[in-house]
């Protein structure tokens, strides 16, 4: 999958998950008191979708790293929000580290 297609996929799924959480999952998230967890997952998902689109032509590997970050960070939070299984939160920092690695890769090197 090309970097721009991956960014588009992240954007599409981020919007879909946001809408799904706000409507179809509203009662479930309220019952688990995990609406804020879902919203955090969507926020990081969408921010990195947009950033991946920007990076797709400049640093394609960064977008792939961020996609993995979305999978681990947002994915674990989505699962936690739906199941209320708190141990899933232990996976979240892996995604956070991947986000940080991607951002660090964009720091210009000194020559």
N, C-alpha and C positions, 0 to 999 in steps of 0.2 A: 504494500500500500504506500502510495506517495505521501510525503510529509504534509502536503496541503490537504489530501484526502483524509489523512488521520486527524488533522485539526478540524476539518469539517465534521467528521464522525464524532469527535469529542464535543463540538458545539451542539450538534443535533441531539446527542444523548443527554447532554447537560440541560438543555431546554426541556426535553421530554421528561427527564426525571424531576425537574423543578415543577412542571405542570402536574405530573402524576402525584407528587407529594402534596401539592396544594389542593388537589381535588380528590382523586380516587383514594388516596391514603390518609386523608385528613383525620378520619376517626381513629385509625390504627395508631398513627403517630401521636395523637392526643391521648389515647388510652395508655400508651407507653411513656408519655411525657418526653418524647424524643423529637418533637418538631424542630427544635433548635439544632439538634444533631443533623437532621436531614438538610436543613437550610445551610449549615456549614459545609456539608458534603457538596451541595449544589454550587455554592459560592466558589469553592476551590476548583471544582470541576470546570465551571464556566470561565473563571479567570485564566486557567491554564489552557483552555481551548483557544481563547483569543490570543494568548501569548504564543501558543504553538503555531497559530496561523502566521503571526509576525515572524517567528523563528524559522518557518518552513523553508524559506529561500536563503536565509542567512546561515543558520546552523541547524540543519535537519536532525542531527542526533539529539539536540536539546529537546525538540518536540517529542521524540520517541521516549526520552527519559521522563518527560512530564506526563506522557500518556501512561507510562508505568506507575508514576506517582498518583495519577487519578485512579488507576485500578486499585492500588493499595490503600491510599488515603481515603478517597471518596467511597470506593467500593466497600471498605471495612465499615465506614460510618453509615452507609446505606443499609448494610446488613445488620449492624447494631441497632439502628433506628427501627427496623422492621421486626427484629426478633427480641430486642431488649436483652440480648446475651452480651453482657459487659466485657467478657474476655476478648471479644472481637476488637475492642479498642486497643488491644496490644499490637495489632497489625498496623494501625494507623501511622505510627511514627516512621515505619519503613517508607511509606508514601511521602511523608514530610521530608525525610532525608533526600529522597529522589527529587522532590521539588527544589530543595536547596542546592543539590548538585547541578541541576539544570541551570539555575540562576547563576551559580558560581562559574559555570562554563562560559557565561556571557561577559564576564569581567575581562576587559581588554588586557592583554599581556603587555608588559613593559619591554621595550626593545632598545 
